[in-house]
């Protein structure tokens, strides 16, 4: 490992985490909540920074960097290189590329925020396709709550006209179930937040 690599990664993670918490404050305020409303849900956070490398593939339509999914946590802060490959699914089902913009981040709302906001914010379904000539690098921070946090619609955001759309679930149990089923053919869909929808 290159000298100073670990220290650089730690500094980066601290800076991006600070940005993520600022975004959480802005989201809370946009929902009419105190800026620090969500902070207590992250006291023993389970957040992760990942360093992704996607090798080029001469026949990219036969390979997929990452299959379609929604991030289960609160927010994802993604730094990507100039190559591109991130795609987001539109409401009409079409996949569109997210053009890399130098010196910027892509912010994905995750499932936790969708549930907390009672669908005022929606998590984005996305995937990564590979390039036929160039390798691609990306560095996401997945901002995840503490293992013991119960995820459900914020009480101040529900009422008779806007009833809760989800049953409460435990973040730790939810993510544990997803991890255990990620690479297994269980004959059923991997656990998703729609399994907690209230009809």
Secondary structure, DSSP 8 states (H G I E B T S, - for coil): --TTHHHHHHHHHHHHHHHHHHHHHHHHHHTTS-TTTTGGGGTTB--EEEEEEE---TTGGG--SEEEE---SSEEEEEE-SS--EEEE-TTS-EEE----TT--EEEE-HHHHHHTTTSS----EEE---SS--EEEEEEEE--BTT-EE---GGG--SSS---B--EEHHHHHHHHHHHTT---SS----GGGGB--
